[in-house]
Amino acid sequence: MQSLALEVHLQEVVFEEILNFGREVLDKTEPGLTRDQLENKLNDLSERWDVVSGKTTEREEQLDELIPLAQKYEDSIQEILPQMNEIEQIVSDCEKVPCERHVLVREQELIKVLSGMISLFRAFS
């Protein structure tokens, strides 16, 4: 965006030359429909340039505010990236949990048996 803003600002010289040339032609044009049309086109061109120039300045200001925040975000990401990689590795090492009903029922029964065994072990400890 910075290069685009620079390019727009550099084009301002070209725009001013075109506008000056257009005004010279306008001054030499006889009153009438052609002159009115040329004047309207020059005014439209000037208004459009003002919009482009204003939006470019506005975007530059927004970028100036956002660039430090983006850098802070990038720094924060770099701080937690090693932990995230470790967590992703742990998750990928985990077995997938089956979603079939009969497998889940069997797993529940196994948990009940193991839970009972733990209770018995605690009772005798």
N, C-alpha and C positions, 0 to 999 in steps of 0.2 A: 504494500500500500504506500510505503514511503516513496518508492520510485515513481508510482503513479502520481502522487501528489506533486513531486518535483517536476514531472513531465507536464502536468496541468499548469503549474506556475510558470514554467518556461514557455508554454504556448500563449501566455498572456500577451507577450510582445507581438506575436503573430496576430492575435485577435485584435489588438489595438490598431495595428497597421491596416487590417481588413476593414475595421470600423471607420478609420480615418479616410481610407480610400472610398468607402461607401458614402460617407458624408460629403466628400468632394464631388462625387457623381451626383448626389442628391442636390447639392447647391447649383450644379450646372443644368439640372433637369428643369424643364418648363413645368409650371403648375398644371396639375391635371391628374388623371387616373394613374398614369405610370409613376409619377412622383409620389403620390399617396401610397401606392403599393410598395415602392422602394423604401419609403419611410417606415411603413408598417413592418417590412422585413428586417430593416435595421434595428428597429425597436425590439422586435421579437428575438433577434440574434443577441442583442445586448442583454435582454432579460434572461435568456437561456444561459448565456455565459455567467451571469451573476449567480444563477442557481448552481451551476456546475462548480464555480469557484467557491461559493459558500458551503456547498456540501463537502467539497474537498477539504476545506479548512476545518469543518465540523468533524470529519472523519479523522483528520490528523490529531485533533484534540482528544478524540475518543481513544485513539491508539496510544497517545502519550499517557493516558490514564491506565489503559489496559496492559501495556507491555510490562510494567513492574508486577502487576498481579499475575500475569502469565508466567513470569520468571519465578515468582514465589510458588506458584502451583507446580511448576516443573521441579523446583528444588524439593518440595514436599514429596512429590512422587518418587524422586530419586532416594529419599530417605526411607520410604516404606517398601520400595521395590524388592530388596533382599528378603524381607519378611513375607511378602506376598508370594515370591517364588518358592520359599520354603513351604508355605501353607498349600500352594497348588501341588507341590510334590507329595505332601502328606495326603491330600485329598485324592490324588490320582493313584496312590498306593492302596487306598481303601477298596474293599470289595464292594461291588454293587449290591444293593439290597433288592432281593427279588420282590416282585409285585404280584405274584400269583397267589391267590387265596389259600390253596392247600399248602404252599410252602410257608406262608405266614402263620398258618395254624400250627404247623409242625414246629416252627421257630418259637411260638408262644408256649407250646407244650415243653420244649426243651428248656426255656427260661424258667417255667414253673418247677421243673425237676431240679435244675441247678439252684434255684432259690431255696427249695426245700432242703437240698443238701447243705447249702450254706447255713440255713437255720439250725439243722442238726449239728453241724460242726461247731457253731457258736454255743449251742446248748451244752456240748460236751467239753468245751474249752474252759 
